[in-house]
Amino acid sequence: QVQLLESGGGLVQAGGSLRLSCAASGRTFRDLDMGWFRQAPGKEREFVAGISWSGGSAYYAYYADSVKGRFTISRDNTKNTVYLQMNSLKPEDTAVYYCAAGTGGAGMAIDKYTYWGQGTQVTVSS
């Protein structure tokens, strides 16, 4: 079992920045695929960013087109934590953001992520 706890959400003006954190516990963190998803009111949960182990000390990151160039996902294996740095925020980024963990190359597929956090609200005002 993996437990995930997000933090860092809040209210920010358009153009501003926020950094989300997700602390994991319960199993070895290094080889977990970690992802961020979001869900806006009335919409389905969607992939935002992910970071996966490619062997050794190498990881690769991938992003939804809507956040490329604005969001950056990273991880600190010494702290069992994954981060989502969000810059140039837009009102359409407003959503509940969820951290998720999976294995075996979860990628962007929501159904490949087994463990989920409780979510943190991000609100971007215009």
LUMFIKOL-394631 format. One record per residue: chain; residue in three letters; x, y, z of N, C-alpha, C, O in turn; residue number from 1. Coordinates in steps of 0.02 Angstrom, whole numbers. Example, Ala and Ser with C-alpha at 12.3 -4.5 7.8 and 13.67 -1.06 7.14 Angstrom:
2
<A ALA <660 -284 390> <615 -225 390> <660 -165 390> <712 -166 423> 1>
<A SER <642 -112 354> <684 -53 357> <645 2 394> <670 57 402> 2>
# end
This chain:
126
<A GLN <41 -60 0> <0 0 0> <43 62 0> <96 65 31> 1>
<A VAL <20 111 -35> <54 176 -38> <5 229 -14> <-52 233 -37> 2>
<A GLN <28 270 32> <-11 327 54> <18 390 24> <79 400 23> 3>
<A LEU <-26 434 0> <-5 496 -33> <-39 555 1> <-99 554 14> 4>
<A LEU <0 606 14> <-27 665 47> <-3 728 10> <56 744 9> 5>
<A GLU <-52 762 -21> <-36 823 -59> <-38 884 -14> <-72 885 38> 6>
<A SER <-2 935 -34> <-4 1000 -1> <17 1053 -51> <45 1038 -104> 7>
<A GLY <2 1116 -35> <26 1171 -76> <-26 1206 -118> <-10 1255 -151> 8>
<A GLY <-87 1182 -117> <-139 1216 -155> <-157 1283 -125> <-135 1300 -70> 9>
<A GLY <-198 1320 -161> <-220 1385 -135> <-250 1428 -189> <-266 1405 -244> 10>
<A LEU <-257 1491 -172> <-285 1541 -218> <-229 1585 -244> <-188 1610 -205> 11>
<A VAL <-227 1595 -309> <-174 1635 -340> <-204 1673 -398> <-252 1651 -430> 12>
<A GLN <-176 1731 -412> <-199 1770 -470> <-170 1741 -534> <-118 1709 -534> 13>
<A ALA <-205 1753 -588> <-180 1732 -654> <-110 1759 -666> <-96 1817 -651> 14>
<A GLY <-68 1717 -692> <2 1735 -703> <48 1717 -645> <109 1720 -652> 15>
<A GLY <19 1698 -590> <57 1680 -531> <81 1608 -532> <73 1573 -582> 16>
<A SER <112 1588 -477> <142 1522 -471> <121 1488 -406> <106 1521 -356> 17>
<A LEU <121 1423 -408> <111 1381 -349> <154 1319 -356> <170 1298 -412> 18>
<A ARG <174 1290 -300> <208 1226 -301> <170 1177 -258> <160 1188 -198> 19>
<A LEU <150 1123 -289> <117 1068 -253> <168 1016 -233> <217 1004 -269> 20>
<A SER <156 986 -176> <199 932 -152> <156 871 -138> <97 877 -121> 21>
<A CYS <186 813 -144> <151 750 -129> <201 704 -95> <249 682 -125> 22>
<A ALA <188 690 -32> <232 646 6> <203 576 5> <144 565 19> 23>
<A ALA <246 528 -11> <225 458 -16> <255 418 41> <309 432 66> 24>
<A SER <218 367 61> <242 321 112> <212 253 99> <162 246 65> 25>
<A GLY <244 202 127> <215 136 125> <253 85 84> <245 25 94> 26>
<A ARG <295 108 37> <336 61 -1> <394 100 -33> <398 161 -28> 27>
<A THR <437 63 -67> <494 94 -101> <470 145 -151> <428 130 -194> 28>
<A PHE <497 205 -145> <473 260 -187> <508 263 -254> <479 285 -303> 29>
<A ARG <571 242 -256> <613 255 -314> <582 231 -380> <587 267 -430> 30>
<A ASP <551 173 -381> <527 146 -444> <453 159 -457> <425 133 -505> 31>
<A LEU <422 199 -416> <352 216 -428> <345 266 -485> <383 314 -490> 32>
<A ASP <296 255 -528> <275 307 -575> <232 356 -535> <184 335 -501> 33>
<A MET <249 419 -539> <211 469 -502> <178 517 -551> <209 539 -600> 34>
<A GLY <116 532 -538> <79 576 -583> <38 628 -546> <20 619 -488> 35>
<A TRP <23 681 -581> <-24 731 -558> <-83 733 -607> <-74 734 -668> 36>
<A PHE <-142 733 -578> <-203 739 -617> <-243 797 -587> <-228 821 -533> 37>
<A ARG <-293 819 -624> <-336 871 -598> <-408 861 -621> <-421 829 -672> 38>
<A GLN <-453 887 -581> <-524 881 -598> <-558 947 -582> <-561 969 -525> 39>
<A ALA <-584 978 -634> <-623 1040 -626> <-696 1022 -617> <-718 968 -637> 40>
<A PRO <-735 1067 -588> <-806 1053 -578> <-841 1035 -643> <-836 1071 -693> 41>
<A GLY <-878 981 -641> <-916 960 -699> <-875 927 -754> <-901 912 -808> 42>
<A LYS <-811 916 -741> <-768 886 -792> <-737 822 -767> <-736 809 -707> 43>
<A GLU <-712 782 -813> <-679 721 -794> <-608 736 -769> <-579 787 -786> 44>
<A ARG <-583 690 -729> <-515 696 -706> <-468 687 -766> <-477 642 -807> 45>
<A GLU <-417 730 -769> <-372 728 -827> <-299 727 -804> <-282 751 -751> 46>
<A PHE <-258 697 -847> <-186 694 -834> <-155 763 -841> <-174 802 -885> 47>
<A VAL <-108 778 -797> <-71 841 -801> <3 830 -815> <31 857 -862> 48>
<A ALA <35 789 -773> <106 777 -780> <124 711 -746> <91 690 -699> 49>
<A GLY <178 680 -769> <201 618 -739> <276 614 -741> <309 647 -781> 50>
<A ILE <303 572 -698> <375 561 -697> <387 488 -679> <362 463 -629> 51>
<A SER <427 454 -720> <436 382 -714> <510 364 -713> <552 399 -741> 52>
<A TRP <524 308 -682> <592 283 -676> <611 248 -741> <574 206 -766> 53>
<A SER <669 265 -768> <692 232 -828> <755 191 -815> <789 171 -862> 54>
<A GLY <770 179 -752> <827 137 -735> <883 177 -704> <894 235 -721> 55>
<A GLY <920 146 -659> <975 180 -626> <950 241 -588> <905 235 -547> 56>
<A SER <979 298 -603> <957 360 -571> <920 405 -619> <911 465 -606> 57>
<A ALA <899 377 -676> <867 417 -728> <791 415 -725> <762 362 -712> 58>
<A TYR <760 471 -736> <688 478 -739> <670 518 -801> <710 557 -826> 59>
<A TYR <609 508 -824> <586 550 -879> <518 579 -860> <477 547 -827> 60>
<A ALA <507 640 -882> <445 676 -867> <404 684 -931> <431 686 -986> 61>
<A TYR <339 689 -922> <294 698 -979> <235 740 -955> <217 740 -896> 62>
<A TYR <206 776 -1003> <156 827 -985> <97 827 -1034> <103 807 -1092> 63>
<A ALA <41 849 -1007> <-16 863 -1051> <1 925 -1092> <38 969 -1069> 64>
<A ASP <-24 928 -1152> <-9 985 -1196> <-29 1051 -1164> <3 1102 -1175> 65>
<A SER <-82 1050 -1126> <-109 1112 -1097> <-63 1143 -1045> <-71 1202 -1028> 66>
<A VAL <-15 1106 -1020> <29 1133 -967> <102 1134 -987> <144 1159 -950> 67>
<A LYS <118 1108 -1045> <188 1107 -1068> <217 1177 -1069> <185 1224 -1094> 68>
<A GLY <277 1184 -1042> <309 1249 -1041> <291 1292 -982> <322 1343 -969> 69>
<A ARG <239 1271 -945> <217 1309 -886> <227 1270 -821> <244 1298 -770> 70>
<A PHE <215 1205 -824> <220 1162 -765> <283 1119 -770> <305 1100 -824> 71>
<A THR <311 1104 -712> <369 1059 -708> <358 1010 -651> <345 1029 -594> 72>
<A ILE <365 946 -667> <361 894 -617> <431 872 -599> <475 868 -642> 73>
<A SER <442 859 -535> <507 835 -512> <496 791 -451> <441 787 -424> 74>
<A ARG <549 757 -431> <543 713 -373> <608 714 -334> <662 725 -361> 75>
<A ASP <601 703 -269> <658 698 -224> <652 630 -189> <612 623 -143> 76>
<A ASN <690 582 -212> <684 515 -184> <709 511 -112> <689 465 -76> 77>
<A THR <750 557 -91> <773 557 -21> <717 579 26> <718 564 86> 78>
<A LYS <667 613 -2> <611 636 39> <546 601 20> <493 617 48> 79>
<A ASN <550 554 -26> <490 517 -50> <435 567 -70> <377 559 -53> 80>
<A THR <455 617 -107> <409 671 -124> <414 689 -198> <468 689 -227> 81>
<A VAL <356 703 -227> <353 727 -295> <322 797 -293> <280 812 -252> 82>
<A TYR <346 839 -339> <324 909 -340> <294 926 -407> <309 895 -458> 83>
<A LEU <251 976 -407> <226 1005 -469> <232 1081 -463> <194 1113 -427> 84>
<A GLN <281 1108 -498> <290 1180 -501> <246 1208 -556> <253 1189 -614> 85>
<A MET <201 1252 -539> <153 1279 -586> <165 1354 -594> <157 1392 -547> 86>
<A ASN <185 1374 -653> <197 1444 -669> <148 1469 -721> <115 1430 -755> 87>
<A SER <143 1535 -727> <99 1566 -777> <29 1536 -773> <0 1517 -824> 88>
<A LEU <4 1532 -713> <-61 1500 -703> <-117 1539 -736> <-116 1600 -740> 89>
<A LYS <-166 1501 -760> <-224 1529 -795> <-287 1509 -758> <-288 1459 -722> 90>
<A PRO <-340 1548 -766> <-403 1528 -733> <-426 1458 -751> <-456 1424 -710> 91>
<A GLU <-411 1435 -811> <-431 1368 -831> <-390 1313 -797> <-405 1254 -805> 92>
<A ASP <-339 1332 -759> <-302 1283 -719> <-337 1269 -652> <-316 1225 -615> 93>
<A THR <-390 1306 -638> <-427 1295 -576> <-456 1225 -573> <-492 1204 -619> 94>
<A ALA <-440 1189 -520> <-463 1119 -513> <-438 1093 -446> <-399 1124 -411> 95>
<A VAL <-463 1034 -430> <-433 995 -376> <-377 953 -408> <-388 918 -457> 96>
<A TYR <-318 959 -380> <-260 923 -406> <-246 862 -363> <-244 866 -301> 97>
<A TYR <-237 805 -396> <-226 742 -363> <-158 714 -381> <-135 717 -438> 98>
<A CYS <-125 688 -330> <-63 650 -340> <-82 577 -346> <-127 553 -312> 99>
<A ALA <-46 542 -388> <-60 471 -398> <5 432 -408> <55 459 -430> 100>
<A ALA <3 368 -390> <61 325 -397> <41 260 -430> <-12 232 -418> 101>
<A GLY <86 236 -473> <75 173 -507> <141 140 -520> <194 165 -501> 102>
<A THR <139 83 -554> <199 47 -572> <194 21 -643> <140 20 -673> 103>
<A GLY <250 1 -670> <250 -30 -736> <240 17 -793> <215 -4 -846> 104>
<A GLY <259 79 -785> <252 126 -840> <181 151 -848> <150 142 -900> 105>
<A ALA <155 183 -796> <85 205 -797> <72 258 -851> <18 259 -880> 106>
<A GLY <121 301 -863> <112 351 -915> <55 399 -901> <46 422 -844> 107>
<A MET <16 413 -952> <-39 461 -946> <-106 427 -932> <-157 461 -926> 108>
<A ALA <-105 362 -926> <-168 325 -920> <-192 324 -848> <-160 295 -804> 109>
<A ILE <-248 355 -837> <-274 362 -768> <-286 294 -737> <-277 286 -676> 110>
<A ASP <-306 244 -776> <-323 179 -748> <-261 138 -730> <-268 84 -700> 111>
<A LYS <-202 163 -746> <-141 128 -728> <-114 151 -660> <-66 122 -634> 112>
<A TYR <-145 201 -632> <-123 226 -567> <-166 194 -513> <-227 197 -514> 113>
<A THR <-132 163 -466> <-166 124 -415> <-182 163 -352> <-234 152 -320> 114>
<A TYR <-139 209 -335> <-145 244 -271> <-156 318 -284> <-127 348 -329> 115>
<A TRP <-200 347 -242> <-219 417 -252> <-218 455 -186> <-234 427 -133> 116>
<A GLY <-200 518 -190> <-206 562 -132> <-277 591 -128> <-320 575 -169> 117>
<A GLN <-287 632 -78> <-354 658 -66> <-368 721 -106> <-426 743 -111> 118>
<A GLY <-318 749 -136> <-326 808 -179> <-315 873 -142> <-324 878 -81> 119>
<A THR <-294 923 -180> <-284 990 -153> <-312 1041 -203> <-300 1035 -263> 120>
<A GLN <-348 1090 -178> <-382 1138 -221> <-334 1192 -245> <-297 1221 -206> 121>
<A VAL <-336 1204 -310> <-300 1260 -340> <-351 1305 -373> <-389 1282 -416> 122>
<A THR <-352 1368 -354> <-398 1416 -383> <-359 1474 -411> <-320 1506 -376> 123>
<A VAL <-369 1488 -476> <-335 1543 -509> <-386 1595 -528> <-432 1583 -566> 124>
<A SER <-378 1654 -499> <-425 1708 -513> <-401 1751 -571> <-341 1759 -583> 125>
<A SER <-449 1778 -608> <-432 1818 -667> <-425 1891 -649> <-411 1932 -693> 126>
# end
